[in-house]
Amino acid sequence: MNRLGIFAALTGFLAVALGAFGAHALDDQLTPEGLDWWHTATLYALPHAAAALAISLHAKTGLVRKAGWAFVFGTIVFAGSLYAMALGAPRWFGAITPIGGISYLVGWACCAWGARKA
């Protein structure tokens, strides 16, 4: 079972679904700041889900595989915290958003290091 592939596909599915939901169903419900958070979450979630899916199909072990998991984790934390704040979570909730961003950076660093070694 390719768990990374499953999680990558699910985060991609959610990015598209939540992006569309925000654009159509929540457009009049969110504050301008909340709408900006929603768009940012979707903007970062979708390409990282695609990168994680590509990694899941080609890298079976090593740093590049770890990068895929870092992208999935980063999407859950980064995009998830922004979606939550847009929907009314307290602003302090945004304090965890950078953890997801750091996870994205770690993932890209692992990709670079893994590609260097390949």
N, C-alpha and C positions, 0 to 999 in steps of 0.2 A: 504494500500500500504506500503510495506517495503522499504522505501527510502534508508536506510542504506544498505540493501541487493543489491539494484540496483547499488548504487555507488560503493560498494565493488566489485561486479561483473564487472563493467565497468573498474575499476582501474586494476583488474586482467587481463582482456582482453587486455587492453592497455600495461600492463607490458609484456605480452607474445608477442604481436604484435610488440612493439617497440624493445624488446630484439632480436627478429628474424630479424627485419629490420636492426638493428645495426650490427648484426653478418653477414648478407648476403649482404645488399645493401650499407651499409656505411663503411664496413671494410676498403676499400681502400681510402675512402673520409675523414675520421677523422684522426686527429693527434693522436699520441700515448696517449697523455693526454686526448684528447676528447674521445677516445675509452675507456680509463679507467673510465672516468666519466659516460659514457653510461652503462658500465657493472655494476658499483656501483649503479646507479639508478635502473637498473633492479633487481639487487640482493636484494635491500631493498624493492622495490615496490611489488614484487610478494608474499613474505610471509606475508606482512602486509595486502595485499588485501585478502589473504586466511583467515587470522585471523579475519579481519573485517566481512567477509562473514559468518564465523562460529558464530561470536557474533550475527550477524543479525538474524540468525536462532534460537538462543537459549535464548538470553537476550532481554527481551522486555522493560525493564526500568533499571534505576540505573546506578551505576558507570561503570559496564562492558559495558553497551550499549554506554555510553559516550566514552569508550575506542575505540570502533569500529569507531566512528566518528573521534576521534583523529588519528587513523591509516589512514583513508581516507584523512583527511586534511594533515597529514604528508607526505603521498605519493604524493599528488598534489604538495606540496611545495618542499619537499626534492628531489624527483625524477624529478619533472618538472623543477626545476632550473638546475639540472645537465644535463638533456637532452638539455635544452635551451643553456647552455654554450657549450656543445659538438657541437651544431649546429652553434655556432658563436656568441652567446650573449656575451656582455662584461663581463670580469672577475669579476667586482664588483657585478654582478648578483649573484655570489656565496655567497654574504653576507646574502642572505635570506635562503640559504640551511640549516643552523643550526636551523632555526625556525621549519622546517619540522622534523629535528632530535629531537628537544625538544618535538614536538608533539608526535613522536613515543614513547619517554620516558614517557610522561604523560599518554599515552594509556596503556603502560605496568604497570605503577604504579596504574592506575585505575583498571586494571585487578587484580593485586595483592590485592589491598584493597577490591575490590568487592568480590573476592574469600574468603578472610579472614572473611568477614561479612556473607557469605552464610552458 
